[in-house]
Amino acid sequence: MSLQKRLPISLLVFFVILVNLLVIYRYTPLDKPELPLIPQPNNTNNYPPYNPPQYGLKPVRPKERKYTSRVLDDFLKSLESTMKDKDLYTLLQNCLPNTLDTTVEWWNGDHQDPRTFLITGDIPAMWIRDSTNQITPYLRFVSQDEQLRDLVFGVLQVQANYLNYDPYANAFLKPWYAPKKEDDRKGSTSDRVIPAYDPEIVWESKYELDSIGHFFQLTNDYIDATGDAERVFQSNDWLKSVPRLFQVLDDQMQDTWPAHGSPVPVTLDDGYRFRRTTDRPTETLGEYGIGGITKKCGLIRSAFRPSDDATTFPYLIPSNAQLSVQLIKLSKHIETYLVENDSKSELSVLQDQIGTRSREIGERVRKAIYEHAVVTHPVFGQIFAFEVDCYGSQLLMDDANTPSLLSLPVLGFIDKTDTIYQNTRNFVLSKWNPWYFDGSFAEGVGGPHTGQDMIWPMSLLMQIQTSSSEQEVRRLIDTLKRIAFKIGTNLMCESFDANKPSTFTRPWFSWANGLAGSTILQVINDYPHLA
């Protein structure tokens, strides 16, 4: 073959080889890592452009407000021109400041020793759980508002006073050192409770483990937001209350029945009993006020749930999970504080003891949850039980009130992508959960406290906070706006009928309003195109 004929063939072969080399280079991964992709919005291309329905929600903030934060008001004003969903903006404007607007019943305004009394809404008492949830939405503003920071710390101080007085009680009246009014109401005098309490101080004494968990949660959240651990760990009121709380936790970790021949180590004199004359079994405790029987296993009993309903099996898993997280976090805060403030004083010894005890209890409870509360469901696989007794009995359900199984990632106990959590979430949001209701108006979780078909907006808000689906979030945002419109308050309520939303309970429920405000802010952050 002549050179002229061989040359085109050689060029063709060279071209084919070159193309193959380019293909191999393009699609073969290199040893060095690729640069990370620019984060994209959450699956926005999978759905049509968002044009949210509008229902005409109205601003309803009162003209006369209990407390005003200029920083908060300026923040809300700054969002007016940027939020496209005007109903959602109105809902945020109504809900986020609701605690400050309506429930700061008393505060002393003393920067050196602030004290704050928050009512829960339409009940003139301060719940430990509610007050933590009512005030924490404002922690994001305290770096710019020193007076607001004092207001928040004042709530923690008053909680410490209450829990030092009666660490079993869940709700309290205005502090004994606050000015009184002639028409101030008294707490329950018909309940038969051990330990006995003064009804001018205690509104209700239902021992709920999450009350203690929420006290420690506000402690940790305040330190996280302000960096001011010293203010907390130097507080005489805080330091006096914590050892008594540990007494309760130790007592409530023991067997219900003491071993024969052993002395009964009753803490706080006589332990805890609660009896009430009622036709609702969830409003009292069996076995002469003891409640459900448990076996010692590392978990901590709770006589009542966050809904104020009696537990069936006293090891309430969501409350144990919350407490575990907060105690471990507290131990880390104390450890950091002691390293930064190297001291051998008597006070530092007490602080170190509190940190060590917090870590021990927190880790023990977390371990016990995985040992005794993970069960295999025939449909959903491994899930967390709602309550157990460590004799082998488990209750599979969830309640709208937090701590709940649905809220476990929000509590910081588990990642929302975890398989056991996802299985649990699928169970909670299904008809396998006896307190999940699917009506013509809405679907969601309720609970025994308000009964059949009554969904709590709180559960829908927690569903948004734990969702990984934009479609689910879109649907729930619309449901919340329709609720506020249908019940006529332009706010959240306690619960509403899944088929007839004009039937609802507690139109003034500050905790739910604060949670709505926080959830909308999360939506703005995670899905800005939906707001």
Kinemage of the C-alpha trace (Angstrom):
@kinemage 1
@onewidth
@group {chain A} dominant
@subgroup {mainchain}
@vectorlist {calphas} color= white
{ca met a 1} P 0.000 0.000 0.000
{ca ser a 2} L 1.354 3.444 -0.908
{ca leu a 3} L 2.148 6.112 1.669
{ca gln a 4} L -0.645 8.314 0.303
{ca lys a 5} L -3.260 5.585 0.990
{ca arg a 6} L -1.872 4.694 4.435
{ca leu a 7} L -1.874 8.317 5.723
{ca pro a 8} L -5.675 8.879 5.854
{ca ile a 9} L -6.117 5.534 7.655
{ca ser a 10} L -3.446 6.486 10.204
{ca leu a 11} L -5.133 9.804 10.804
{ca leu a 12} L -8.485 8.072 11.282
{ca val a 13} L -7.020 5.635 13.823
{ca phe a 14} L -5.316 8.520 15.646
{ca phe a 15} L -8.593 10.432 15.752
{ca val a 16} L -10.512 7.429 17.150
{ca ile a 17} L -7.866 6.900 19.862
{ca leu a 18} L -7.930 10.601 20.767
{ca val a 19} L -11.721 10.606 21.119
{ca asn a 20} L -11.592 7.533 23.387
{ca leu a 21} L -8.913 9.134 25.564
{ca leu a 22} L -11.057 12.245 25.938
{ca val a 23} L -14.082 10.144 26.895
{ca ile a 24} L -12.058 8.209 29.490
{ca tyr a 25} L -10.667 11.438 30.940
{ca arg a 26} L -14.125 13.029 31.120
{ca tyr a 27} L -15.906 10.210 32.895
{ca thr a 28} L -13.231 8.586 35.023
{ca pro a 29} L -13.167 9.960 38.637
{ca leu a 30} L -9.855 11.525 39.674
{ca asp a 31} L -8.057 10.882 42.933
{ca lys a 32} L -8.624 14.414 44.216
{ca pro a 33} L -12.145 15.156 45.524
{ca glu a 34} L -14.511 17.199 43.417
{ca leu a 35} L -15.438 20.643 44.593
{ca pro a 36} L -18.796 20.660 46.417
{ca leu a 37} L -21.799 21.670 44.389
{ca ile a 38} L -23.502 24.941 45.163
{ca pro a 39} L -26.469 24.106 47.472
{ca gln a 40} L -29.772 24.175 45.650
{ca pro a 41} L -33.213 24.947 47.075
{ca asn a 42} L -35.059 21.919 48.402
{ca asn a 43} L -36.356 20.178 45.275
{ca thr a 44} L -38.021 23.348 44.003
{ca asn a 45} L -37.773 22.129 40.399
{ca asn a 46} L -39.942 19.118 41.206
{ca tyr a 47} L -43.023 21.260 41.838
{ca pro a 48} L -44.874 23.981 39.948
{ca pro a 49} L -44.303 27.653 40.880
{ca tyr a 50} L -45.724 28.382 44.318
{ca asn a 51} L -48.748 30.666 44.285
{ca pro a 52} L -50.218 30.176 47.768
{ca pro a 53} L -53.941 30.655 48.293
{ca gln a 54} L -54.862 33.700 50.374
{ca tyr a 55} L -57.658 33.697 52.956
{ca gly a 56} L -57.506 37.301 54.109
{ca leu a 57} L -55.999 36.882 57.572
{ca lys a 58} L -56.113 40.068 59.650
{ca pro a 59} L -53.539 41.566 62.048
{ca val a 60} L -54.827 41.126 65.603
{ca arg a 61} L -52.016 42.338 67.863
{ca pro a 62} L -53.529 44.212 70.807
{ca lys a 63} L -53.098 47.966 71.024
{ca glu a 64} L -52.226 47.711 74.705
{ca arg a 65} L -49.388 45.239 75.097
{ca lys a 66} L -47.934 43.691 78.224
{ca tyr a 67} L -44.362 44.039 76.984
{ca thr a 68} L -42.775 45.508 73.852
{ca ser a 69} L -39.445 44.727 72.215
{ca arg a 70} L -38.464 47.293 69.613
{ca val a 71} L -35.945 44.846 68.160
{ca leu a 72} L -38.673 42.254 67.575
{ca asp a 73} L -41.055 44.815 66.091
{ca asp a 74} L -38.364 46.106 63.734
{ca phe a 75} L -37.570 42.558 62.662
{ca leu a 76} L -41.204 41.854 61.822
{ca lys a 77} L -41.456 45.136 59.930
{ca ser a 78} L -38.383 44.221 57.870
{ca leu a 79} L -40.111 41.094 56.565
{ca glu a 80} L -43.227 42.878 55.334
{ca ser a 81} L -41.773 43.766 51.939
{ca thr a 82} L -39.911 40.484 51.413
{ca met a 83} L -42.564 37.872 52.239
{ca lys a 84} L -44.701 37.081 49.198
{ca asp a 85} L -47.279 35.048 51.140
{ca lys a 86} L -49.151 37.874 52.868
{ca asp a 87} L -51.324 35.523 54.936
{ca leu a 88} L -48.236 33.764 56.234
{ca tyr a 89} L -46.676 37.128 57.085
{ca thr a 90} L -49.828 38.155 58.961
{ca leu a 91} L -49.818 34.869 60.852
{ca leu a 92} L -46.170 35.415 61.809
{ca gln a 93} L -46.921 38.994 62.846
{ca asn a 94} L -49.781 37.806 65.060
{ca cys a 95} L -48.188 34.702 66.564
{ca leu a 96} L -44.501 35.408 67.176
{ca pro a 97} L -44.969 38.322 69.613
{ca asn a 98} L -48.083 36.850 71.276
{ca thr a 99} L -46.326 35.880 74.514
{ca leu a 100} L -44.862 39.360 74.953
{ca asp a 101} L -48.079 41.048 73.872
{ca thr a 102} L -50.457 39.136 76.139
{ca thr a 103} L -48.878 36.886 78.797
{ca val a 104} L -46.158 38.853 80.636
{ca glu a 105} L -48.353 39.189 83.707
{ca trp a 106} L -45.568 40.553 85.926
{ca trp a 107} L -41.891 41.294 85.760
{ca asn a 108} L -39.756 43.404 88.067
{ca gly a 109} L -37.460 45.038 85.501
{ca asp a 110} L -34.444 44.564 87.793
{ca his a 111} L -31.302 44.012 85.701
{ca gln a 112} L -29.382 42.625 88.691
{ca asp a 113} L -32.084 40.168 89.740
{ca pro a 114} L -34.809 39.911 87.043
{ca arg a 115} L -38.035 37.997 87.714
{ca thr a 116} L -40.741 37.238 85.135
{ca phe a 117} L -44.176 35.624 85.552
{ca leu a 118} L -45.821 34.370 82.346
{ca ile a 119} L -49.370 33.077 82.266
{ca thr a 120} L -50.074 30.342 79.728
{ca gly a 121} L -52.917 32.255 78.052
{ca asp a 122} L -56.520 31.859 79.156
{ca ile a 123} L -55.433 30.155 82.417
{ca pro a 124} L -53.915 32.526 85.007
{ca ala a 125} L -50.999 30.242 85.886
{ca met a 126} L -47.427 29.628 84.740
{ca trp a 127} L -46.579 26.122 83.547
{ca ile a 128} L -42.877 25.233 83.601
{ca arg a 129} L -43.163 23.564 80.176
{ca asp a 130} L -45.297 26.250 78.578
{ca ser a 131} L -43.220 29.146 79.871
{ca thr a 132} L -40.024 27.647 78.412
{ca asn a 133} L -41.691 27.215 75.032
{ca gln a 134} L -43.321 30.642 75.229
{ca ile a 135} L -40.093 32.540 75.892
{ca thr a 136} L -37.468 30.651 73.833
{ca pro a 137} L -38.555 32.109 70.432
{ca tyr a 138} L -37.137 35.448 71.627
{ca leu a 139} L -33.647 34.157 72.377
{ca arg a 140} L -32.675 34.926 68.779
{ca phe a 141} L -33.119 38.649 69.583
{ca val a 142} L -31.461 38.950 73.003
{ca ser a 143} L -28.012 39.856 71.648
{ca gln a 144} L -29.579 43.100 70.389
{ca asp a 145} L -31.988 43.695 73.272
{ca glu a 146} L -30.535 43.596 76.790
{ca gln a 147} L -33.882 44.164 78.474
{ca leu a 148} L -35.377 41.234 76.587
{ca arg a 149} L -32.419 39.139 77.746
{ca asp a 150} L -33.289 40.048 81.344
{ca leu a 151} L -36.920 39.147 80.737
{ca val a 152} L -35.913 35.661 79.545
{ca phe a 153} L -33.535 35.146 82.459
{ca gly a 154} L -36.320 36.273 84.768
{ca val a 155} L -38.432 33.336 83.570
{ca leu a 156} L -35.594 30.938 84.417
{ca gln a 157} L -35.200 32.509 87.866
{ca val a 158} L -38.906 32.163 88.657
{ca gln a 159} L -38.912 28.559 87.387
{ca ala a 160} L -36.017 27.837 89.760
{ca asn a 161} L -37.984 29.343 92.668
{ca tyr a 162} L -41.011 27.230 91.858
{ca leu a 163} L -39.110 23.962 91.438
{ca asn a 164} L -37.157 24.522 94.610
{ca tyr a 165} L -40.468 24.972 96.438
{ca asp a 166} L -42.170 21.940 94.833
{ca pro a 167} L -40.206 19.999 92.189
{ca tyr a 168} L -43.226 17.752 91.541
{ca ala a 169} L -45.642 20.544 90.593
{ca asn a 170} L -46.274 21.520 86.973
{ca ala a 171} L -48.107 24.858 87.231
{ca phe a 172} L -47.805 27.792 89.615
{ca leu a 173} L -49.445 31.061 90.574
{ca lys a 174} L -47.767 34.461 90.765
{ca pro a 175} L -44.574 34.234 92.869
{ca trp a 176} L -45.048 34.907 96.570
{ca tyr a 177} L -42.765 37.949 96.367
{ca ala a 178} L -44.736 39.576 93.515
{ca pro a 179} L -47.480 42.150 94.193
{ca lys a 180} L -50.871 40.524 94.764
{ca lys a 181} L -54.335 41.535 93.597
{ca glu a 182} L -57.569 41.061 95.490
{ca asp a 183} L -59.057 38.886 92.753
{ca asp a 184} L -56.013 36.562 92.385
{ca arg a 185} L -57.195 32.963 92.152
{ca lys a 186} L -55.957 29.999 94.183
{ca gly a 187} L -54.787 26.594 93.029
{ca ser a 188} L -56.611 23.307 93.424
{ca thr a 189} L -57.601 22.437 96.993
{ca ser a 190} L -59.568 19.274 96.194
{ca asp a 191} L -56.678 17.169 94.823
{ca arg a 192} L -55.123 14.793 97.361
{ca val a 193} L -51.423 15.178 96.685
{ca ile a 194} L -48.238 14.128 98.432
{ca pro a 195} L -46.234 16.266 99.012
{ca ala a 196} L -48.854 18.769 100.157
{ca tyr a 197} L -48.542 22.292 98.795
{ca asp a 198} L -49.764 25.814 99.417
{ca pro a 199} L -52.606 26.561 96.928
{ca glu a 200} L -51.587 30.215 96.940
{ca ile a 201} L -48.311 29.144 95.286
{ca val a 202} L -49.152 25.986 93.290
{ca trp a 203} L -51.912 25.953 90.693
{ca glu a 204} L -51.681 22.209 90.050
{ca ser a 205} L -49.270 19.502 91.164
{ca lys a 206} L -49.149 16.947 88.378
{ca tyr a 207} L -45.670 15.449 88.301
{ca glu a 208} L -44.561 15.649 84.667
{ca leu a 209} L -40.967 14.750 83.895
{ca asp a 210} L -40.848 17.208 81.025
{ca ser a 211} L -41.296 20.096 83.501
{ca ile a 212} L -37.812 19.295 84.778
{ca gly a 213} L -36.613 18.728 81.208
{ca his a 214} L -37.932 22.119 80.132
{ca phe a 215} L -36.230 23.870 83.068
{ca phe a 216} L -32.894 22.448 81.950
{ca gln a 217} L -33.761 23.202 78.321
{ca leu a 218} L -34.273 26.896 79.084
{ca thr a 219} L -31.008 26.843 81.055
{ca asn a 220} L -29.094 25.476 78.074
{ca asp a 221} L -30.872 27.591 75.475
{ca tyr a 222} L -30.155 30.758 77.452
{ca ile a 223} L -26.447 29.901 77.709
{ca asp a 224} L -26.294 28.994 73.992
{ca ala a 225} L -27.925 32.280 72.987
{ca thr a 226} L -26.040 34.613 75.343
{ca gly a 227} L -22.795 32.814 76.179
{ca asp a 228} L -23.454 33.947 79.750
{ca ala a 229} L -22.998 30.711 81.703
{ca glu a 230} L -21.764 32.635 84.733
{ca arg a 231} L -25.121 34.332 85.259
{ca val a 232} L -26.803 30.926 85.458
{ca phe a 233} L -24.212 28.974 87.421
{ca gln a 234} L -23.758 31.795 89.958
{ca ser a 235} L -27.507 32.094 90.550
{ca asn a 236} L -28.397 31.074 94.119
{ca asp a 237} L -31.929 30.191 93.048
{ca trp a 238} L -30.729 27.928 90.238
{ca leu a 239} L -28.136 26.244 92.454
{ca lys a 240} L -30.708 25.625 95.220
{ca ser a 241} L -33.262 24.047 92.886
{ca val a 242} L -31.025 21.584 91.000
{ca pro a 243} L -30.129 19.263 93.918
{ca arg a 244} L -33.827 18.918 94.773
{ca leu a 245} L -34.567 18.083 91.132
{ca phe a 246} L -31.899 15.378 91.244
{ca gln a 247} L -33.610 13.987 94.361
{ca val a 248} L -36.816 13.628 92.363
{ca leu a 249} L -35.019 12.013 89.416
{ca asp a 250} L -33.270 9.513 91.704
{ca asp a 251} L -36.542 8.610 93.421
{ca gln a 252} L -38.420 8.211 90.142
{ca met a 253} L -35.776 5.825 88.748
{ca gln a 254} L -36.387 3.225 91.470
{ca asp a 255} L -38.688 0.185 91.419
{ca thr a 256} L -42.263 1.053 92.332
{ca trp a 257} L -42.238 -1.774 94.879
{ca pro a 258} L -39.220 -1.679 97.236
{ca ala a 259} L -37.346 -4.920 97.940
{ca his a 260} L -38.575 -6.742 101.066
{ca gly a 261} L -36.448 -6.129 104.116
{ca ser a 262} L -34.865 -2.977 102.679
{ca pro a 263} L -35.516 0.511 104.011
{ca val a 264} L -37.659 2.645 101.723
{ca pro a 265} L -35.508 5.604 100.571
{ca val a 266} L -38.319 8.124 100.247
{ca thr a 267} L -37.069 11.457 98.950
{ca leu a 268} L -38.716 14.768 99.757
{ca asp a 269} L -40.171 13.077 102.847
{ca asp a 270} L -42.950 10.963 101.311
{ca gly a 271} L -42.343 10.602 97.576
{ca tyr a 272} L -45.196 11.536 95.231
{ca arg a 273} L -48.904 10.623 95.161
{ca phe a 274} L -51.821 12.223 93.291
{ca arg a 275} L -55.554 11.520 93.542
{ca arg a 276} L -58.467 13.503 92.136
{ca thr a 277} L -62.188 12.818 92.195
{ca thr a 278} L -63.089 12.760 88.498
{ca asp a 279} L -64.965 10.802 85.844
{ca arg a 280} L -61.914 10.965 83.554
{ca pro a 281} L -59.305 8.274 84.293
{ca thr a 282} L -56.553 10.374 82.703
{ca glu a 283} L -57.043 13.025 85.425
{ca thr a 284} L -55.974 10.850 88.363
{ca leu a 285} L -53.511 8.084 89.270
{ca gly a 286} L -54.324 4.503 90.229
{ca glu a 287} L -52.914 2.375 93.050
{ca tyr a 288} L -53.833 4.971 95.699
{ca gly a 289} L -52.135 7.778 93.803
{ca ile a 290} L -48.946 5.953 92.809
{ca gly a 291} L -49.868 5.444 89.149
{ca gly a 292} L -48.499 2.726 86.879
{ca ile a 293} L -46.096 0.146 88.257
{ca thr a 294} L -42.543 0.071 86.890
{ca lys a 295} L -39.337 -1.922 87.192
{ca lys a 296} L -36.015 -0.144 87.635
{ca cys a 297} L -34.180 -0.042 84.294
{ca gly a 298} L -32.420 3.313 83.966
{ca leu a 299} L -35.468 5.278 82.808
{ca ile a 300} L -37.303 7.906 84.898
{ca arg a 301} L -41.004 7.786 85.727
{ca ser a 302} L -43.447 10.519 84.771
{ca ala a 303} L -46.855 10.408 86.431
{ca phe a 304} L -48.386 12.669 83.791
{ca arg a 305} L -47.743 13.561 80.147
{ca pro a 306} L -47.099 17.030 78.679
{ca ser a 307} L -50.831 17.103 77.905
{ca asp a 308} L -51.498 16.860 81.692
{ca asp a 309} L -53.027 13.393 81.140
{ca ala a 310} L -51.918 10.478 83.310
{ca thr a 311} L -49.403 8.078 81.786
{ca thr a 312} L -50.422 4.460 81.173
{ca phe a 313} L -46.887 3.126 81.628
{ca pro a 314} L -44.875 5.721 83.572
{ca tyr a 315} L -41.638 5.550 81.590
{ca leu a 316} L -42.664 8.219 79.082
{ca ile a 317} L -40.061 7.955 76.316
{ca pro a 318} L -40.239 11.440 74.711
{ca ser a 319} L -39.805 13.102 78.122
{ca asn a 320} L -36.919 10.792 78.985
{ca ala a 321} L -35.314 11.619 75.617
{ca gln a 322} L -35.646 15.359 76.215
{ca leu a 323} L -34.177 15.121 79.709
{ca ser a 324} L -31.275 12.982 78.482
{ca val a 325} L -30.342 15.552 75.832
{ca gln a 326} L -30.569 18.503 78.199
{ca leu a 327} L -28.600 16.893 81.032
{ca ile a 328} L -25.752 15.880 78.728
{ca lys a 329} L -25.717 19.381 77.246
{ca leu a 330} L -25.759 20.919 80.730
{ca ser a 331} L -22.763 18.821 81.789
{ca lys a 332} L -20.799 20.158 78.798
{ca his a 333} L -21.717 23.763 79.623
{ca ile a 334} L -20.554 23.291 83.217
{ca glu a 335} L -17.345 21.586 82.130
{ca thr a 336} L -16.524 24.479 79.774
{ca tyr a 337} L -17.401 27.036 82.444
{ca leu a 338} L -15.168 25.403 85.060
{ca val a 339} L -12.224 25.187 82.632
{ca glu a 340} L -12.577 28.873 81.787
{ca asn a 341} L -12.955 29.832 85.462
{ca asp a 342} L -10.313 27.736 87.193
{ca ser a 343} L -11.299 27.790 90.846
{ca lys a 344} L -11.197 25.500 93.869
{ca ser a 345} L -13.949 27.285 95.763
{ca glu a 346} L -16.817 25.547 97.521
{ca leu a 347} L -19.159 26.847 94.828
{ca ser a 348} L -17.059 25.345 92.019
{ca val a 349} L -17.158 21.975 93.816
{ca leu a 350} L -20.986 22.128 93.812
{ca gln a 351} L -21.023 23.131 90.141
{ca asp a 352} L -18.711 20.229 89.285
{ca gln a 353} L -20.957 17.815 91.195
{ca ile a 354} L -24.003 19.059 89.260
{ca gly a 355} L -22.147 18.611 85.954
{ca thr a 356} L -20.986 15.096 86.820
{ca arg a 357} L -24.437 14.037 88.008
{ca ser a 358} L -26.056 15.533 84.903
{ca arg a 359} L -23.795 13.557 82.584
{ca glu a 360} L -24.308 10.301 84.511
{ca ile a 361} L -28.105 10.528 84.467
{ca gly a 362} L -28.278 11.770 80.881
{ca glu a 363} L -26.118 8.971 79.500
{ca arg a 364} L -27.884 6.312 81.585
{ca val a 365} L -31.302 7.397 80.338
{ca arg a 366} L -30.204 7.508 76.703
{ca lys a 367} L -28.791 3.985 76.940
{ca ala a 368} L -31.983 2.723 78.591
{ca ile a 369} L -34.181 4.183 75.843
{ca tyr a 370} L -32.407 2.117 73.193
{ca glu a 371} L -32.443 -0.970 75.418
{ca his a 372} L -36.103 -0.869 76.478
{ca ala a 373} L -38.078 1.404 74.128
{ca val a 374} L -37.145 0.261 70.608
{ca val a 375} L -39.755 -2.248 69.479
{ca thr a 376} L -40.530 -4.051 66.212
{ca his a 377} L -43.832 -3.065 64.623
{ca pro a 378} L -45.401 -5.540 62.142
{ca val a 379} L -45.793 -2.813 59.490
{ca phe a 380} L -43.187 -0.134 60.216
{ca gly a 381} L -40.289 -2.189 61.577
{ca gln a 382} L -38.211 -0.822 64.458
{ca ile a 383} L -39.857 2.188 66.114
{ca phe a 384} L -39.756 3.962 69.476
{ca ala a 385} L -42.534 3.110 71.916
{ca phe a 386} L -44.382 6.008 73.555
{ca glu a 387} L -44.397 4.493 77.047
{ca val a 388} L -42.944 1.371 78.681
{ca asp a 389} L -42.855 -0.135 82.182
{ca cys a 390} L -39.683 -2.285 81.856
{ca tyr a 391} L -41.725 -5.338 82.791
{ca gly a 392} L -42.191 -5.940 79.060
{ca ser a 393} L -45.257 -3.769 78.367
{ca gln a 394} L -45.201 -1.010 75.739
{ca leu a 395} L -47.709 1.565 74.548
{ca leu a 396} L -47.536 2.402 70.838
{ca met a 397} L -49.036 5.833 70.111
{ca asp a 398} L -48.056 9.484 70.047
{ca asp a 399} L -49.608 12.631 71.478
{ca ala a 400} L -49.582 16.090 69.917
{ca asn a 401} L -47.981 17.765 72.934
{ca thr a 402} L -44.208 18.030 73.001
{ca pro a 403} L -42.038 16.306 73.981
{ca ser a 404} L -43.495 13.750 71.583
{ca leu a 405} L -42.095 10.977 69.433
{ca leu a 406} L -42.635 13.192 66.392
{ca ser a 407} L -40.485 15.911 67.982
{ca leu a 408} L -37.455 13.715 68.801
{ca pro a 409} L -35.143 15.429 66.231
{ca val a 410} L -36.263 18.873 67.392
{ca leu a 411} L -35.429 17.823 70.951
{ca gly a 412} L -31.925 16.991 69.709
{ca phe a 413} L -32.221 13.294 70.572
{ca ile a 414} L -31.860 11.877 67.064
{ca asp a 415} L -31.279 12.950 63.467
{ca lys a 416} L -34.457 13.170 61.412
{ca thr a 417} L -32.904 10.962 58.714
{ca asp a 418} L -32.309 8.111 61.194
{ca thr a 419} L -34.081 4.902 60.131
{ca ile a 420} L -35.717 4.225 63.505
{ca tyr a 421} L -36.967 7.803 63.645
{ca gln a 422} L -38.291 7.715 60.085
{ca asn a 423} L -40.111 4.466 60.870
{ca thr a 424} L -41.511 6.065 64.016
{ca arg a 425} L -42.593 9.192 62.140
{ca asn a 426} L -44.374 7.110 59.503
{ca phe a 427} L -46.168 5.242 62.303
{ca val a 428} L -47.147 8.441 64.141
{ca leu a 429} L -48.597 9.985 60.960
{ca ser a 430} L -50.721 6.933 60.148
{ca lys a 431} L -53.938 5.360 61.360
{ca trp a 432} L -51.845 2.869 63.323
{ca asn a 433} L -51.459 5.735 65.809
{ca pro a 434} L -54.825 5.772 67.639
{ca trp a 435} L -54.611 9.553 68.068
{ca tyr a 436} L -54.033 10.370 64.404
{ca phe a 437} L -57.166 11.779 62.767
{ca asp a 438} L -57.891 12.146 59.054
{ca gly a 439} L -60.886 14.413 58.483
{ca ser a 440} L -62.481 16.327 55.644
{ca phe a 441} L -60.786 19.588 56.724
{ca ala a 442} L -57.391 18.404 57.949
{ca glu a 443} L -55.341 15.472 59.161
{ca gly a 444} L -52.930 15.348 62.078
{ca val a 445} L -52.243 14.204 65.629
{ca gly a 446} L -54.376 14.918 68.676
{ca gly a 447} L -54.555 13.161 72.022
{ca pro a 448} L -56.734 11.983 74.902
{ca his a 449} L -56.853 15.453 76.461
{ca thr a 450} L -59.303 16.825 73.883
{ca gly a 451} L -60.484 13.512 72.440
{ca gln a 452} L -61.753 12.114 69.171
{ca asp a 453} L -61.162 14.027 65.917
{ca met a 454} L -59.517 16.964 67.706
{ca ile a 455} L -56.208 17.803 65.993
{ca trp a 456} L -53.669 20.056 67.695
{ca pro a 457} L -51.993 22.700 65.481
{ca met a 458} L -48.907 22.010 67.588
{ca ser a 459} L -48.585 18.600 65.923
{ca leu a 460} L -48.814 20.158 62.453
{ca leu a 461} L -46.093 22.650 63.358
{ca met a 462} L -43.864 19.839 64.610
{ca gln a 463} L -44.610 17.920 61.417
{ca ile a 464} L -43.259 20.894 59.427
{ca gln a 465} L -40.127 21.124 61.583
{ca thr a 466} L -39.325 17.419 61.057
{ca ser a 467} L -40.238 17.204 57.368
{ca ser a 468} L -37.843 16.628 54.482
{ca ser a 469} L -40.555 17.096 51.869
{ca glu a 470} L -41.366 20.481 50.379
{ca gln a 471} L -44.720 19.175 49.194
{ca glu a 472} L -45.619 18.203 52.767
{ca val a 473} L -44.510 21.606 54.057
{ca arg a 474} L -46.601 23.416 51.405
{ca arg a 475} L -49.700 21.450 52.374
{ca leu a 476} L -49.217 22.067 56.096
{ca ile a 477} L -48.620 25.808 55.670
{ca asp a 478} L -51.928 26.035 53.858
{ca thr a 479} L -53.646 24.045 56.613
{ca leu a 480} L -52.321 26.391 59.301
{ca lys a 481} L -53.568 29.461 57.437
{ca arg a 482} L -56.981 27.854 56.962
{ca ile a 483} L -57.153 27.017 60.669
{ca ala a 484} L -56.410 30.611 61.695
{ca phe a 485} L -59.080 31.806 59.260
{ca lys a 486} L -61.772 29.246 60.086
{ca ile a 487} L -61.584 29.586 63.871
{ca gly a 488} L -61.772 33.365 63.407
{ca thr a 489} L -58.934 34.377 65.736
{ca asn a 490} L -56.154 34.751 63.127
{ca leu a 491} L -54.007 32.844 65.632
{ca met a 492} L -53.411 29.249 66.684
{ca cys a 493} L -55.697 27.410 69.106
{ca glu a 494} L -55.204 24.358 71.316
{ca ser a 495} L -57.143 21.902 69.108
{ca phe a 496} L -59.783 21.886 66.372
{ca asp a 497} L -62.205 19.369 64.880
{ca ala a 498} L -60.731 17.572 61.846
{ca asn a 499} L -64.097 17.848 60.052
{ca lys a 500} L -65.590 21.009 61.542
{ca pro a 501} L -62.860 23.524 62.451
{ca ser a 502} L -65.372 25.987 63.884
{ca thr a 503} L -65.367 23.587 66.847
{ca phe a 504} L -62.120 24.221 68.719
{ca thr a 505} L -60.602 24.577 72.189
{ca arg a 506} L -58.641 27.388 73.859
{ca pro a 507} L -58.512 30.317 71.415
{ca trp a 508} L -55.767 31.937 73.548
{ca phe a 509} L -52.891 29.461 73.837
{ca ser a 510} L -49.578 31.272 73.855
{ca trp a 511} L -47.349 28.185 73.556
{ca ala a 512} L -48.915 27.228 70.207
{ca asn a 513} L -48.589 30.790 68.933
{ca gly a 514} L -44.910 30.942 69.818
{ca leu a 515} L -44.311 27.591 68.146
{ca ala a 516} L -46.103 28.860 65.029
{ca gly a 517} L -43.860 31.935 64.929
{ca ser a 518} L -40.699 29.845 65.290
{ca thr a 519} L -41.867 27.380 62.655
{ca ile a 520} L -42.611 30.129 60.127
{ca leu a 521} L -39.112 31.515 60.690
{ca gln a 522} L -37.729 28.046 59.993
{ca val a 523} L -39.740 27.877 56.762
{ca ile a 524} L -38.324 31.269 55.737
{ca asn a 525} L -34.827 29.892 56.329
{ca asp a 526} L -35.274 26.434 54.762
{ca tyr a 527} L -37.743 27.286 51.970
{ca pro a 528} L -37.474 31.041 51.326
{ca his a 529} L -39.405 30.704 48.066
{ca leu a 530} L -42.447 29.465 50.051
{ca ala a 531} L -42.624 32.585 52.191
